[in-house]
Structure formats: structure tokens, C-alpha cells
Amino acid sequence: MLSLVSCFRRYSKKSNLVKYLIEMPKDNTEHIELGQKQRIKIREKSKYYSPGIVNLQVLGNGANGGSSSIYLFSEQTRYLFNCGEGTQRLAHEHKTKLARMENIFLTRKTWDHFGGVSGLCLTLQDVGVPSLHLHGPAGIDRIFESSKKFVVLKNMNVVTPECNDGGFYEDSVMKVNYVPLKKVLKSEMTSERTGNEKTDMIFKDDTDYYGYENGIEGSSSNSSIEAKESFQVEADYEDTVMAYICKLQERPGALDIEKCVDRGVPPGPLLGQLKNGIDVELPNGLFVKARDVRAPAFPGSVFIFVDIPDESYLQSLIKCQRFKRHQKTAEKDDDRAVVVIHFSPPQMMENKLYKQWIDEFSASTLHLCVNEQNEFSGYFAAHRTQRQLNELDENVFPLLRERHPCLTNNEENFTKKMKIDEENDKFKYYHQLQILSTFHIRPAKGFDRSYEPCSNPEKVLEETILDEDSMKLISEFKEKIVKRSREERAKEFPKVITLGTGSCIPNKTRNVSANLVHISKDNCAILDCGEGTLGQLVRFYGQDGADDVLRKLSFIYISHLHADHHLGLINLLTRRRQVTSEKVLVIAPAQINMWLAFYNFRIEEIYSTFEVFPCSNLLAKRSHIEQDVKDELCNRLGLVDIKTCYVKHCPYSYGISFEMKNTLKNEHSEQETFKITYSGDTLPCDELVELGKNSDILIHEATMEDDLAKEARIKMHSTVSQAIDIGRQMNAKFVILTHFSQRYAKIPLLEKHDKNVAIAFDNMEVTLNDLPMMHLMYEPLKAMFSDHFRLLERKALKRKIRDEKKVEMNL
């Protein structure tokens, strides 16, 4: 078979076909329109029959900072129940098909339950989903409306129906009844906030943060922040959670051909209509009802989703009569719930009243716990990649602290996958759910663990084994480096941990932007905070270690207001509130206030966790604060100096540089301070060069490889060589390349590799003493990821041939 390259070479430069293919305009929305047409066609075709296969599957089990979400799928459509941060990444890794997703049901409107919706919407739009319905407690519509500045949906309609008590959603698959549950305050709690207590003044933000992609003039420029139209925000909390009682549609019995013949139904399309439950009129005028020529129908099963945050909702749950008809008191067997999915936290699962409510269900009802008592979050690819990289350097790539049922030496905690309540054998409840744990509703085959990735640990372990060539290059690398003890390395500061090194959307090996910098033993900072940052911290350090990092966090820096750089912020702040009462400084574009104020006054109080310090106040060339204020700030953050500059990306995009004291100065390190510069997203930028002069470490985006410079410029990003050159211009000692396009899921393609350049991976930890040897890793890394690297080379060759043909055609 001829390769694409060979096919191109067979055509002369005068070939009309080649010229047409090269010059043909590319319509970026054509695939979206095609996908929408296909989806609408499928929807119309399937609306007349109830599916024969319906399964519930765990997509996010709630472990270790991950999402809690259940995926419900049938032959024709898909649904999600809750969609926290990381849902999309899990779906990508485990090949969960989202193209037919048109409904998401949320039990609560907090970020734990909603945080993954924004990123997921962008993906659903791209695959051609025409509309998405968000069901949940009142206020869901306002959450989505408030995020439209950084979640731009031009080709998909988002609908937020009212989910009132007694209301429901219904389609050909199932009927979903809404059951709002209200908070009931004790008498001594009535003085606490009930809403409408607090106000704040914020500004409207009419900035188009994606205008540059559409060629809008001036849309990428930065200017001083202007006072815009202000408006009053009043606290208005809606303390309601939503339970869902779902019942599958009755499935008609099989068509009885003998009965059809007896009634004179001729062969052909009329039989098909009767099979689909549609009554028909025969050519002779007789009318045949579908129910008269079918076997008895299969009734629809009932399943329930419940999420009780704390004891204040228990009375509403217990007194709700709508659950009674699906418990022991059900009048018909078909009305008894086959499974109840509990998103309620572990402490509620142990609550005496909650257990009594569970005990009201039949012994045949299964209870699945989708919460943080599950131990493994399901990111197998991250563990596999880290295990491979750990062979190269166990200090730079330490094994992740999250306990893993397949890739751990301590397996005793994973042998018990099912827990049955021994004190009360009237009901079953399962925990230690893994990703893809499945409950078959139709056909009624019950609970099934065979789809779980860890059901075949030998296969998972086999995927981490490196070939002989890789191991040889790793051995040669280890012979060249200077080894240091863990104790020595533990004292080295600063430390940089690249938590997220991908751009735009997360994939299974590269999460979106986040970097952790340990300034000293007791002080650290986060540079950008994309979706899933908290989960990355927990996987890297373990829960206790992550909490310790959050206590030591002195500031969080947000470079600009694109979704992949700040959607993890709220989750991080809410978790930090659980471990310390001190506020953290959020250094960010001032426009972030609109989003944070909305969340604080409409969803849950977070103002007690942080204070915003505008990036513009720290501009190197035109600072907006007095020197004594800046000195006080530096003292608070444990820094010697901190500055920002505008960079060339969307409006209000910044780079940052900060200096810290060398607290461990000795004969090996005599300099007084260390300087770190971080680019955020940007084209090559002179202001950043000036800001970062003589940096010890430059962390710079390198989104695309060199032959995609034109595309990089359109998206206002840098290529690999451009990023390296910026480091050379500012005389940076070392450059860490990050923010790679997801096409470089394993390793980017470098045309040349300077000795002071390091390639960032998720969960990579480096100090200044590690960086001099990082360039030696490139050859072993190419061998470790050889299949991926060869694919990049082939794609680069095809582009080169295409470009050469294009040049020839224009001569």
C-alpha cells in the first residue's frame, strides 16, 4: 500500500488535485455540523423504542481529590450523574464514549459536583453534540452563565430546566423524577446565614478572551485596567440538594409473527412498526394494535441517586414520602429499587439515621458508595508512565503516593473489594469501587467487576515493563550522573514540581497547567491552577502530604483567564479551608474577581479562604503600589522581590518573576538569591525577556514543535525553539519546557536540545542540582516512548512534504 508521502510524490507540481487539496480552505466547524446532523438522526430514529441494554458504570469514584460521577449508557444515548473535576480525563483514558451525551444530572451545585462540566462542554461541542441539558438544584443556570467568558460555546446549546418537586425528565430510555431535599436547621442554628446577608461590589467584564483566535483586532492587547460598570452582588444561597428516582421505560415484548399473520399483517415495513410499538392500519382498512401482537412487556427497573452532605438534610430525606414506594413498602415488586447510588460522604454512611433509612429498602436492593472512602482514583496511565520514568531517575520521578491496586507492592489493602455491613445483613453496600465498576440494569445481571482495569493486574504491570534498548540507555544515563542521597536532596530549595504540563484539555498522561514551587521548607507557591490540580497534588504526595502543602501555600498565581489555567482554583481553595484558617494570596488578573464573587455569593462562601492581589499591581515597568506595600508583600510571601509583565496572549495575560533568599548557602551554592520566571501562555515576548534577566530557572510554554510556527502564532503560543531562544536571550541558567499540545502526550519532538533545557512531565520534581543532567535524559526518553516519537516524526515529514509542494505550486 502506498504511503501518503508516496502518493503526493506521484503527482507533478501542475497536478490540479494536489493544488486543490493544498489550497482548499479548512472549515474548522464542518466536523461539528456533521456530528450534529448524525446525532439528531440517531435521536429521531431511537425515540420510538426502549433500549435492550442499560448499564450504570462508575466513571469517577470520588477517591483522592478526584470526581464522583456515574455514567449511564444504553445503545442510543448517554447520561452523567455528577461531573466533578477530572471527569473528562477519566473518560478519555478509559475510552468512555461521550459523543451521545445530552443530559447531566447534578445532585449539588458545588464545584465538587460541577467542576468538570465546563471542560466537558467544550469537548461535547467539538464532537457535534447539538444541545446539553443540565439538571440540578436551582442556580445551575447562573453557574454556567457566569463561566461563559472562559467557556465559549458557539455551536452547542446548554439548557437548564427547572427541577421542581414533582417535576421530571422523560425520554425513550427512562423517566427521571426530581426530588429536591431541603436543609432543616435546628432551632439553635436559625441565627446562622440563610441567605441575602452580605453584599459586594464587583465590575462587569466584557473582555473577549478568545477574540484573537477569530481575528478580532486588538483582542490580544493588554492595557491598564479600566473601571467598568459596577453592580451589587447580594448573597443568595439555595440550600437544596437533588435526589433522582429513575425508572426505565417499559420494554415491549417480542413481536409474535403468528399473531401478525392471523390479523393479516403483510410482510414489510408494517411489521417493523409493530415491532417498535407503533399501531398500524392495514391496506384493507383494519387497525392492528401493537400490544395485541406482542409478548408481555418487560417492566422498567427503578434506581435512585442520593447525596446527603450533612445531618441538616436528614430530616428532609427521612420524611420524603416519594422514596417509600420504592422501599419495602412498594406495592409492586417492579417498583422496588434495584440499586441506590450514594454520593453522600463517608461520615453520613455511618450515621445511625441514614443507616435506618437504608434499612427501609428491600434486601435485594444493592447500595453503591461513590465517595472518598474509595482509595484509587483510576488514573492508571499516570501511574504507568511514572513507574517507567522512575526507572530513569527515582528522585526526579518518584512513584506516586496514591495506593494503586495493581502497581503497588502492598496488595493486602486491595484484596477486599466488597464490604457487606456485618451488623445488619438486611442490606448490602459496596465500597472500594474502581473505575468502570458496572451494574447491569437491563438485562438484570447485577453488579459486575470484570470491566475494571485492575481486574487484570498482570496486564497492567506488563504495560510498565521497558524493553532492552531503553534499559541499556537508562543504565548509561545513570553512570553519567552524580548521585545524591535523599537526605541531601530534601534540603535543596527551590524545588519545582510540574503537576500539569499539557495545554487546552487534559489527557491521560498530561493534565492541564499547574506548577508547584517549594520556596523553602515552610513556604510554597502554585503557578497556574488548571482543572484537576488538587487531584494531582494528592496523587503526588498522598492526602496527608497534599494537606501539608496546602498549609504552606503562600500564594497562587494565575497567569490569565483561560479555563485550562484556573478551573482548579475553587477546588483547591475549598480543600485548603479544611486544613487551615489562614487566607492565601491569589495573584491574578483583577477580572477574576467577577467569577470568584459570583461563586462566593451564589454557591458557597469562599471569601474567607483567599484575597486577590491584581497582577497589574506588580508590573515591573508601571507598578500600581508603593514600595513599602510591596516590601510588606514580599515579607509575607517569603520573597526578596516579585514582579509581573504583560505577555502576548489573550487580554490581561501576564508573566511573573520572583526571587527568594538562598537559605542553605554553602560552598556548593554561594549566591545570595534564586530567581524563577514563569511565562504563562505567550508568543515570544521582549517584556518577559527583560523581566527574567539572569533567572536561575525559566519555566516557559512550548506548545508546538518548530514547523508549526504559523499555527502557534495564530493561537498566540510559542514553539519549542522559540521558548529555548527566550531563555537564551534572558541568560537563564536553565529552561523547563512545559504546556505542550496534547499531540505530544508522551514526549515532544525537539530539533535540537541545549544542555540547559529540560522537558517537563507531569509529576516531575527538580532542583537546581538536578537540572544540569536533565538534557541527558532525552535519548533514553526517546527510546522509552519510541512508538510515539516515530509517529511524531512521520507526521512532521508529511507536513514538510505538503509545505514543499505548496511552495512549488506558488512558483
C-alpha positions, 0 to 999 in steps of 0.5 A: 500500500502506498504511503501518503508521502508516496502518493503526493510524490506521484503527482507533478507540481501542475497536478490540479488535485494536489493544488486543490487539496493544498489550497482548499480552505479548512472549515474548522466547524464542518466536523461539528455540523456533521456530528450534529446532523448524525446525532439528531438522526440517531435521536429521531430514529431511537425515540420510538423504542426502549433500549435492550441494554442499560448499564450504570458504570462508575466513571469517577469514584470520588477517591483522592481529590478526584470526581464522583460521577456515574455514567449511564449508557444504553445503545442510543444515548448517554447520561452523567450523574455528577461531573466533578473535576477530572471527569473528562480525563477519566473518560478519555483514558478509559475510552468512555464514549461521550459523543451521545451525551445530552443530559447531566444530572447534578445532585449539588451545585458545588464545584465538587459536583460541577467542576468538570462540566465546563471542560466537558462542554467544550469537548461535547461541542467539538464532537457535534453534540447539538444541545446539553441539558443540565439538571440540578438544584436551582442556580445551575443556570447562573453557574454556567452563565457566569463561566461563559467568558472562559467557556465559549460555546458557539455551536452547542446549546446548554439548557437548564430546566427547572427541577421542581418537586414533582417535576421530571425528565422523560425520554425513550430510555427512562423517566427521571423524577426530581426530588429536591431535599431541603436543609432543616436547621435546628432551632439553635442554628436559625441565627446562622446565614440563610441567605441575602446577608452580605453584599459586594461590589464587583465590575462587569467584564466584557473582555473577549478572551478568545477574540484573537483566535477569530481575528478580532483586532486588538483582542490580544492587547493588554492595557491598564485596567479600566473601571467598568460598570459596577453592580451589587452582588447580594448573597443568595444561597439555595440550600437544596440538594437533588435526589433522582428516582429513575425508572426505565421505560417499559420494554415491549415484548417480542413481536409474535409473527403468528399473531401478525399473520392471523390479523393479516399483517403483510410482510414489510415495513408494517411489521417493523412498526409493530415491532417498535410499538407503533399501531398500524392500519392495514391496506384493507382498512383494519387497525392492528394494535401493537400490544395485541401482537406482542409478548408481555412487556418487560417492566422498567427497573427503578434506581435512585441517586442520593447525596446527603452532605450533612445531618441538616438534610436528614430530616428532609430525606427521612420524611420524603414520602416519594422514596417509600414506594420504592422501599419495602413498602412498594406495592409492586415488586417492579417498583422496588429499587434495584440499586441506590447510588450514594454520593453522600460522604463517608461520615453520613454512611455511618450515621445511625439515621441514614443507616435506618433509612437504608434499612427501609429498602428491600434486601435485594436492593444493592447500595453503591458508595461513590465517595472518598472512602474509595482509595484509587482514583483510576488514573492508571496511565499516570501511574504507568508512565511514572513507574517507567520514568522512575526507572530513569531517575527515582528522585526526579520521578518518584512513584506516586503516593496514591495506593494503586491496586495493581502497581503497588507492592502492598496488595493486602489493602486491595484484596477486599473489594466488597464490604457487606455491613456485618451488623445488619445483613438486611442490606448490602453496600459496596465500597472500594469501587474502581473505575468502570465498576458496572451494574447491569440494569437491563438485562438484570445481571447485577453488579459486575467487576470484570470491566475494571482495569485492575481486574487484570493486574498482570496486564497492567504491570506488563504495560510498565515493563521497558524493553532492552534498548531503553534499559541499556540507555537508562543504565548509561544515563545513570553512570553519567550522573552524580548521585545524591542521597535523599537526605541531601536532596530534601534540603535543596530549595527551590524545588519545582514540581510540574503537576500539569504540563499539557495545554487546552484539555487534559489527557491521560498522561498530561493534565492541564497547567499547574506548577508547584514551587517549594520556596523553602521548607515552610513556604510554597507557591502554585503557578497556574491552577488548571482543572484537576490540580488538587487531584494531582497534588494528592496523587503526588504526595498522598492526602496527608502530604497534599494537606501539608502543602496546602498549609504552606501555600503562600500564594497562587498565581494565575497567569490569565483567564483561560479555563485550562489555567484556573478551573482548579482554583475553587477546588483547591481553595475549598480543600485548603479551608479544611486544613487551615484558617489562614487566607492565601494570596491569589495573584491574578488578573483583577477580572477574576474577581467577577467569577470568584464573587459570583461563586462566593455569593451564589454557591458557597462562601469562599471569601474567607479562604483567599484575597486577590492581589491584581497582577497589574499591581506588580508590573515591573515597568508601571507598578500600581503600589508603593514600595513599602506595600510591596516590601510588606508583600514580599515579607509575607510571601517569603520573597526578596522581590516579585514582579509581573509583565504583560505577555502576548496572549489573550487580554490581561495575560501576564508573566511573573518573576520572583526571587527568594533568599538562598537559605542553605548557602554553602560552598556548593551554592554561594549566591545570595538569591534564586530567581524563577520566571514563569511565562504563562501562555505567550508568543515570544515576548521582549517584556518577559525577556527583560523581566527574567534577566539572569533567572536561575530557572525559566519555566516557559510554554512550548506548545508546538514543535518548530514547523508549526510556527504559523499555527502557534502564532495564530493561537498566540503560543510559542514553539519549542525553539522559540521558548529555548531562544527566550531563555537564551536571550534572558541568560537563564541558567536553565529552561523547563519546557512545559504546556505542550499540545496534547499531540505530544502526550508522551514526549515532544519532538525537539530539533535540537536540545541545549544542555540547559533545557529540560522537558517537563512531565507531569509529576516531575520534581527538580532542583537546581542540582538536578537540572544540569543532567536533565538534557541527558535524559532525552535519548533514553526518553526517546527510546522509552516512548519510541512508538510515539516519537516515530509517529511524531516524526512521520507526521512532521515529514508529511507536513514538510512534504505538503509545505514543499509542494505548496511552495512549488505550486506558488512558483 
